[in-house]
Amino acid sequence: MHTGEPIVKHMEYVFPNQQMGGIIDQFMLGNKILVAPVVVSNATERTVVLPIGNWKADDGKMYKGGKSIVIKTALDRLPYFELMSK
């Protein structure tokens, strides 16, 4: 079905009323994949804001959302999280 919705979405678009409007360094692919690229040169970690729900990271770790987490990462990794359930 064609809806005209974009595939790449701002966090606030998918998770309204969760204070996601100011987040500019992570985005959603569809409604279930949160992408949090490393945008700082030589970074070894980054903060990711997870909306409410249960999230599975690209490394297999599970996280409960509704909070910010700090993950270990580098420029050669593209961290992403899959929404498992709300």
C-alpha positions as CSV (number, residue, x, y, z in Angstrom):
1,M,0.0,0.0,0.0
2,H,1.3,3.4,-0.9
3,T,0.8,6.1,1.8
4,G,3.2,8.8,0.7
5,E,4.9,8.6,4.1
6,P,8.7,9.0,4.0
7,I,10.9,6.0,4.8
8,V,13.4,8.1,6.7
9,K,11.6,9.9,9.5
10,H,12.4,12.3,12.3
11,M,12.1,10.9,15.7
12,E,9.2,13.2,16.7
13,Y,7.2,12.0,13.7
14,V,7.2,8.4,14.8
15,F,7.1,9.1,18.6
16,P,5.1,12.3,19.2
17,N,4.9,13.8,22.6
18,Q,8.1,12.1,23.9
19,Q,10.3,15.1,23.6
20,M,12.1,13.9,20.5
21,G,11.8,17.1,18.5
22,G,15.3,18.4,19.3
23,I,17.1,15.2,18.3
24,I,19.0,15.8,15.1
25,D,21.7,13.1,15.1
26,Q,19.5,10.0,15.0
27,F,16.5,9.0,12.9
28,M,14.0,6.3,12.1
29,L,13.9,4.0,9.1
30,G,10.2,3.2,8.9
31,N,8.5,2.8,12.3
32,K,10.7,0.1,13.8
33,I,14.4,0.8,13.1
34,L,16.2,3.6,15.0
35,V,19.5,4.6,13.5
36,A,22.1,6.5,15.6
37,P,25.2,7.2,13.5
38,V,28.4,8.3,15.0
39,V,28.8,12.0,14.0
40,V,31.8,13.0,16.1
41,S,35.3,12.3,14.8
42,N,37.3,9.8,16.9
43,A,34.3,9.0,19.1
44,T,34.4,5.8,21.2
45,E,30.9,6.2,22.5
46,R,27.7,8.1,21.9
47,T,24.4,8.8,23.7
48,V,21.2,7.4,22.1
49,V,17.7,8.5,23.1
50,L,15.4,5.5,23.1
51,P,11.7,6.1,22.9
52,I,9.3,4.1,25.1
53,G,9.4,0.4,24.2
54,N,11.8,-2.5,24.1
55,W,14.7,-2.2,21.8
56,K,17.2,-4.7,20.4
57,A,20.6,-3.2,19.4
58,D,22.6,-4.2,16.4
59,D,25.0,-6.1,18.8
60,G,22.1,-8.1,20.2
61,K,21.7,-6.3,23.5
62,M,18.2,-5.5,24.7
63,Y,17.3,-2.1,26.2
64,K,14.2,-0.7,27.8
65,G,13.3,2.6,26.2
66,G,12.0,5.9,27.6
67,K,15.5,7.0,28.5
68,S,19.0,7.9,27.1
69,I,21.7,5.3,27.0
70,V,25.5,5.5,26.3
71,I,26.8,2.9,23.9
72,K,30.4,2.1,23.0
73,T,31.0,2.6,19.3
74,A,33.3,4.0,16.6
75,L,33.1,5.6,13.2
76,D,33.2,2.3,11.4
77,R,30.0,1.1,13.1
78,L,26.5,2.2,12.3
79,P,24.5,1.6,15.6
80,Y,20.8,0.8,15.1
81,F,18.0,-0.5,17.2
82,E,14.9,-2.5,16.4
83,L,11.7,-1.8,18.2
84,M,10.6,-5.2,19.5
85,S,7.4,-4.0,21.3
86,K,5.9,-0.8,22.7
